Amino acid sequence: MNKFCSLCAILGLSMAMLTGCDKKNDAIETPPEAPTRFVGADLSQWLVYNENHAIYTDNGSPIENVPQYFAQKGFNIARIRLFVAPDMQSEACQDINYVIRTARACIDAGMLICLDFHYSDTWADPGKQYTPKEWESLSVAEMAQQIYNYTRESLSRLKEEGITPAQIQIGNEITGGMLWESGRISVWDEAANTPTQWENFLSYLRNASKACREVSPDAQIIIHIDRGGDSETAIRYYQKVANIDYDIIGLSYYPFWHGSFSQLETTLQSLQNKFPQKEIMIVETAYPHQKSDYGESGNAACAYPFTPEGQASYLSDLVRLLKRYDNVTGVYYWYPEETYVEPFYGRIDLHRGMFDEYTGEVLPAINQLKDFLQ
């Protein structure tokens, strides 16, 4: 062995000894540099499906690790919803322990985490924002404090488990506010468009944001509404929340509810012009791969056939549209893991997932969103 080889061997042995001398530091890893563009999958339902032996396949071969499979397909962040005290008997089963287990699996697969606070025991969306049962008797001031406490405690619990979200939604589709009735708002309806209602709601948002900054200062905060195709409402809304500390305008865009691509483009351009300092993300979108009973059929905005090919074409064209706007930095697909498995068989027949519900075979839509990263 020549002197160079001998020196290399000695250095190699020394490095091995150094790296192995303190095992307790093995778990401490330098996080990878955050991406500047995000392709997300809302995998909130995956864990319960996995525990009930759902089958997913690619060309007939079983997919053993679904989060890892999504990561391999270009999804770099997983969105996970969090309920306060869910009944655990339905699709609304995502309590803090469930979120921890799902987040760990997604992190192990190489994905970042977007935590979606619903501030409810069950689904929160434009049509309902139910106050958690244990919070119903609180005054507005007490509610604001409770939101701060709950947000801080939830994020602290995640941090103790080694989970730090890259993005945090302080509410889900909160176009009409949150924690109804005290936090119900509107930019149009006179009954809810009052200074008192808005101040209640804004106090809730301020406290949620404050807790996020204190526990997870590097996380991006998202304020999420459902008006991807309604530029006028979106502008009025984000003007109202202009003094809240947040980073990302989050929109839902489902063409069967929110209109055509032309309407989406108008909204994106208007928001980019009005709030140039904010990033914009489509934090929910989806399209059916077959007909369902949820209002898509006959909708003129649904320009693509309800087939696997139509679903893929919708996403491919959506990506091309989004890439035209500098401030648009992310797109998330909602409920791509949808499948039929007991005890959930037939309970959600949306047919918008990225797998055939009957066979578990992956659909071509899963390959479309990664182009957003290019």
Secondary structure, DSSP 8 states (H G I E B T S, - for coil): --HHHHHHHHHHHHHHHHHTS-GGGTT--------SSEEEEE-TTHHHHHHTT---EETTEE-S-HHHHHHHTT--EEEEEE-SS--SSSS----HHHHHHHHHHHHHTT-EEEEEE--SSS--BTTB-B--GGGTT--HHHHHHHHHHHHHHHHHHHHHTT---SEEEESSSGGGBSSBTTTB--SS-TTT-SHHHHHHHHHHHHHHHHHHHHH-TTSEEEEEES-TT-HHHHHHHHHHTTTS---EEEEE--HHHH--HHHHHHHHHHHHHH-TTSEEEEEE----SS--SSS-TT-TT--S-SSHHHHHHHHHHHHHHHTT-TTEEEEEEE-TT----TTSTTT-----SSB-TTT-BB-GGGGTGGGGG-
